[in-house]
Amino acid sequence: MGVFDSILYGFQVTFQPTNILFCAIGVLVGTLVGVLPGIGPAGAMALLLPATFRFPATSTLIMLAGIYYGVQYGGSTTSILVNIPGEASSVITCIDGHQMARQGRAGPALGIAAWGSFIAGTIANIGLMFVSVPLAKAALSFGPPEYFALMCTGLIIVTYLAQGSILKAVIMALVGIILGSIGLDVITGLPRFTFGINELTDGVGIIPLVMGLFGISEILVNLEESLKREIFKAHIKNLWPSLKDWAEAKWAIVRGSIIGFLLGILPGGGAVISTFVAYAVEKKVAKEPQRFGKGAIEGVAGPESANNAAAGGSLIPLLSLGIPPNPIMAIFFSALIIHGIQPGPLLIKQNPDLFWGLIASLYLGNALLLILNLPLIGMWVKVLEIPYRILFPLILLFCLIGAYSMNNVIFDLYVMIFFGAAGWIMRKFGYEAAPLILAYVLGPMLEQALRQSLLISQGSFLIFVSRPISGIALGFAFLLLLSNLFPYFKKRRKEYEGFKE
Amino acid sequence: MKALDQTSSLFWLLVSLSVFVESIRLGVGTPQNPGMGFLTLGASGMLGILSLILFLQASLKKEKLKAEPLFAGKLWRRVLFVLVLLILYSRMMPVLGYLISTFLLMTGLFWILERKRIAWVFVSSIMTTLITYFVFSKWLNCQFPDGLFGL
């Protein structure tokens, strides 16, 4: 079957009533999560995952994808109207989006954000369709050394792109690997690091872990502050951007889509980084860069397009290689495993309904989001007015129910509370949770690949550098690590020259 | 940040030492036949080295070492109260069942930010408990514990 026949088959799967419903629920929940500060996409996905056990894997994945897309759309609403990003991927939209709202141009800002997201999402879907299949075919020839090298490189890129200290990000990744090794050993089947606790034999559950680190800790951080949100009260009109707006924003949308898609594929890239890069590029290529920060429409169009394109791009390594490039894809990965599907190069061949159905659902979700976001903007603004004193107990309760209903075990609640408190403290000390989650998911696979590679090579570590793909990947990772030292040497050289003078 | 980095690096150093010792106990094996503790030994070793680097990096910073209060100007008592409530909820749910324990939890949570409107707190807690019970237990078939009173 060619790509076009396959995508038609995908639409057949997506247009089944159950899948349309799941897609609609996903995008609605996603937009809601994006609009409301307090629970991110990872937390929302983890929350809904246990409720989907009884439904087919395709429907579950369609809903999760809808949430991921919806969050990118919804996040822009709060950034533009309230100047508080609903999500990290909308932080940069605050700068020019809110300024546009202050100048009475909230409508065009919201409009271009929605249209930019739609166009970028569609471009990313087309890219996803054409890149995934050949990549998966190429990945069939990968052995354990290649997988080990790719996972190592992925983890190093994640830590390299961390927002704070790289050293702390690497520490978090190592802690994630150690956490991922709790439970039964992948090869001998014997328990390790379980401290005699029976519930830990299956390892630390990803749902309580993600909910704790992303959901509970976020609530605790918000609770510490006395939150006062100022909602932009002016009447929102002219949601359809003018021709002048389109002329100014069109290339920003195209550039944002390409940047987002490419950075989405990279491990650790994802939606957040792509928005910052897209904004920087727009400022760089602008004829009047001084307009940025004062309500430039390109400052909204570029990042908003980038975050949606990144959402599509990040599905490629997961679906083709079975390697999740960011924590949100790690939840997708867990959802597939829970439903008995092994992500990797064989996924497309063995589960074409899931793969093509998911891709087709992205087109549907994109269209649904456009329909939902523009006419229903008034409703989302009303949602913004729900006081935090009502929201936070509800989010906490949903987290508790979500963590419990995964295995119907009280121990999972303790795990979630523990990681919630740990995440809260970690933020105070400047540690990020994203590398930990990714390393936690990749850890067991990394270990299996390492041990299998060493068994194949009879204990020789040279196997990782003698094979071209793994050698190139590890070489790149090594150079990336080495590049961290450049600023240090530059500083030392400057100090030395200063001393000489 | 100096004091915070020093404290956290010492904590991670302690964690790395514990994992390192446990990895040796589990059996590291050989490169030809790696054991259960092979990867964790490497990971904990690297964690230990990086913790030391972080400690040295923080110690060599030119800023003066001063106490950095983590909770100054923060409403940390609220956080503590919520954490205690969550732990109590986890403990009490198997005993009291979903309905009673959730009602008590929601009353506590709503009360934190809405102390003056007690009637509103009670009504909201009852409503939330019943709605979530019907949605998750009856509709989505989640199996909540019944508790002593069968509720």
Boltz contact constraints between the chains, C-beta under 6 A:
constraints:
  - contact:
      token1: [A, 51]
      token2: [B, 140]
      max_distance: 6.0
  - contact:
      token1: [A, 167]
      token2: [B, 54]
      max_distance: 6.0
  - contact:
      token1: [A, 170]
      token2: [B, 50]
      max_distance: 6.0
  - contact:
      token1: [A, 171]
      token2: [B, 12]
      max_distance: 6.0
  - contact:
      token1: [A, 171]
      token2: [B, 50]
      max_distance: 6.0
  - contact:
      token1: [A, 174]
      token2: [B, 43]
      max_distance: 6.0
  - contact:
      token1: [A, 174]
      token2: [B, 46]
      max_distance: 6.0
  - contact:
      token1: [A, 174]
      token2: [B, 47]
      max_distance: 6.0
  - contact:
      token1: [A, 177]
      token2: [B, 43]
      max_distance: 6.0
  - contact:
      token1: [A, 178]
      token2: [B, 19]
      max_distance: 6.0
  - contact:
      token1: [A, 178]
      token2: [B, 40]
      max_distance: 6.0
  - contact:
      token1: [A, 178]
      token2: [B, 43]
      max_distance: 6.0
  - contact:
      token1: [A, 181]
      token2: [B, 40]
      max_distance: 6.0
  - contact:
      token1: [A, 185]
      token2: [B, 36]
      max_distance: 6.0
  - contact:
      token1: [A, 188]
      token2: [B, 36]
      max_distance: 6.0
  - contact:
      token1: [A, 192]
      token2: [B, 26]
      max_distance: 6.0
  - contact:
      token1: [A, 192]
      token2: [B, 36]
      max_distance: 6.0
  - contact:
      token1: [A, 220]
      token2: [B, 79]
      max_distance: 6.0
  - contact:
      token1: [A, 223]
      token2: [B, 78]
      max_distance: 6.0
  - contact:
      token1: [A, 223]
      token2: [B, 79]
      max_distance: 6.0
  - contact:
      token1: [A, 224]
      token2: [B, 74]
      max_distance: 6.0
  - contact:
      token1: [A, 224]
      token2: [B, 75]
      max_distance: 6.0
  - contact:
      token1: [A, 224]
      token2: [B, 79]
      max_distance: 6.0
  - contact:
      token1: [A, 389]
      token2: [B, 113]
      max_distance: 6.0
  - contact:
      token1: [A, 389]
      token2: [B, 114]
      max_distance: 6.0
  - contact:
      token1: [A, 393]
      token2: [B, 106]
      max_distance: 6.0
  - contact:
      token1: [A, 393]
      token2: [B, 109]
      max_distance: 6.0
  - contact:
      token1: [A, 393]
      token2: [B, 110]
      max_distance: 6.0
  - contact:
      token1: [A, 401]
      token2: [B, 136]
      max_distance: 6.0
  - contact:
      token1: [A, 405]
      token2: [B, 142]
      max_distance: 6.0
  - contact:
      token1: [A, 408]
      token2: [B, 143]
      max_distance: 6.0
  - contact:
      token1: [A, 410]
      token2: [B, 90]
      max_distance: 6.0
  - contact:
      token1: [A, 410]
      token2: [B, 94]
      max_distance: 6.0
  - contact:
      token1: [A, 413]
      token2: [B, 90]
      max_distance: 6.0
  - contact:
      token1: [A, 414]
      token2: [B, 90]
      max_distance: 6.0
  - contact:
      token1: [A, 417]
      token2: [B, 86]
      max_distance: 6.0
  - contact:
      token1: [A, 421]
      token2: [B, 83]
      max_distance: 6.0
  - contact:
      token1: [A, 428]
      token2: [B, 70]
      max_distance: 6.0
  - contact:
      token1: [A, 429]
      token2: [B, 4]
      max_distance: 6.0
  - contact:
      token1: [A, 429]
      token2: [B, 8]
      max_distance: 6.0
  - contact:
      token1: [A, 447]
      token2: [B, 39]
      max_distance: 6.0
  - contact:
      token1: [A, 451]
      token2: [B, 34]
      max_distance: 6.0
  - contact:
      token1: [A, 454]
      token2: [B, 31]
      max_distance: 6.0
  - contact:
      token1: [A, 454]
      token2: [B, 34]
      max_distance: 6.0
  - contact:
      token1: [A, 458]
      token2: [B, 32]
      max_distance: 6.0
  - contact:
      token1: [A, 459]
      token2: [B, 31]
      max_distance: 6.0
  - contact:
      token1: [A, 459]
      token2: [B, 32]
      max_distance: 6.0
